[in-house]
Amino acid sequence: MDWTQLYALVAAGTFSMFVLVHFRKYLNHVVNYLFLLSRYLTYPRLVHRHRFLGPWSPVVVIMQLVYIAANIFCVTFPASSIAEIGRRAGTLAVINMVPLFAGPHFAFLEDILGTSLATIHLIHRSAGIMTFSLSIVHALVIAESRVSLLLDLPPNLFAVVSHGGSSLCLLILLTVPIFRRLSYELFLRTHQALATATAYSLWRHLPSKEAFPLVYVYISAGLFSVLLLVQIILIVHRNGIFRYHLSRATITDCHGAVHLRIRHQKGSKIDSGQYINLWIPWMPFVSFWSLLQTHPFMVISWTPGKQDTIELFVQPRRGLTRKLLYHAANGHLRNPVVIFSGPHGTSIAMDEYESVLMVASGFGIAAHLSSLKKLIYGYNARLGPDGIGAQSFLNNALEEDKLDDGRILLITIHLESHDIVIPFGKRATVYPGPAPLSRIFLEEVSGENINQPEKQKVQQDPSTADSGEPERLRKPRLIESGQTKDTTRDGKMLVMGKQL
């Protein structure tokens, strides 16, 4: 590309920018229509959640087909020979490998792109499978050409290591769940080590005299290094490692669950629905591998400003969380030092909605607590063992809901057991049996449970037609009862529990 072509590109880009700025209001309408259309492509499920696949929505299937078709087109059209197809497949494999090294941690990449963690996993998985498939095509074409590979030469040796060793092991580890179940930390470190070995072998395999495709390897290494450095700087800054004391956690047993209270002197602004990745660097009496482990935990506490006390409610499964529960129940934990990254994830803005329905079961009850506190605060400011363990947190949310006689929170509990061991008071309604989710969702969508003001009625009330009272001074009346009452937003929480 010479300077004249570069000048033409800059001029065309500048002209296009002015055109887009002028027609931005029309573009907003197009974006709104596309957003409405996306609901029909995002919410339905063509393939439901499975052990190995799913869930796949129509938009996921379309994007995967477009991704596959684009790579096939670039490999085969227009190709003059089989050897050229193999060369293109190898180059595309290196290009598709760039997203695999985009950041050391998926949560950090989620914050940069502003998308969900599931989408990041889908992109990483798709790029990995495509990279391996193109590498296989490249290797098969080389094998079909019957060119002798002298392993004494480093490029040939590392080609065998890259295509025949690391990539194959990566695919096997990704497709066999037993490795992740035995020890996820061991699987993750093995996965990262094999990925590093693959990148190094690829760098040694490519000819050093040609700029392409070797430049894509340098792009992958540079992207990973820059994002790693930025993440380390953010962790050091948010934890206040050099200016403040390190955070310490108080770990207690809360009815079979792990309750962590992190004392954070610097303070962090954490919005509702966000989570942190917790790292306990030194706790050898609990687990020697804690030094190599980070765990994502949802934050259940919320305050309008910065939080100097971060609360976590952890479901003990196995490994570190199970050991934490054991040592917390026996009083062996002595406020260990913790370091965290985050907050990660996006918060859903619920201030504009008149009625909010939250569905939770088991330990998912605690995940809604930060959103409940934010909703109640916004209204007040006018701007099984699982259920037993979360009962104290729900009671705290109910206490905050009493300011100015607000009471916007309504809790409905469905228990599979008919025996209610602990009463929940007058603010919660308990029903036996599973929750009829379909009926509840349809009622909320239809708006049957939303209080509507009297002024939305088509016919005017004769008693007030000639009263001379200004319309803006009249208080709205509820259609159902005809009583004078200010309409407010309703927050509703549906809780499902299992029999003990």
Buried (B, 14 or more C-beta within 10 A) or exposed (E): EEEEEEEEEEEEEEEEEEEEEEEEEEEEEEEEEEEEEEEEBEEEEEEEEEEEEEEBBBBBEEBBEEBBEEBEEBBEEEBEEEBBBBBBBBBBBBBBBBBBBBBBBBBBBBBEEEBEBEEBEBBBEBBBBBBBBBBBBBBBBBEEEEEEEEEEEEEBBBBBBBBBBBBBBBBEBBEEEEBBEEEEBEBBBBBEEBBEBBBBBBBBBBEEEEEEBBEBBEBBBEBBEEBBEBBEEBBEEBBBBEEEEBBBBBBBBBEBBBBBBBBBEBBBEBBBBBBBBBBBEEBEEBBEBBEEBBBBBBBBBBBEEEBBEBBBBBBBEEBBBEBBBBBBEEEEBEEBBBBBBBBBBEBEEBEEBEBBBBBBBBBBBBBBBBBBBBBBBBBBEEEBBBBBBBBEBBBEBBEBBEEEEBBBBBBBBBBBEEEEEEEBEEBBEBEEEEBEEEEBEEEBEEEEEEBBBBEEEEEEEEEEEEEEEEEEEBEBBBEEEEEEEEBEBBBBBBBBBBEE
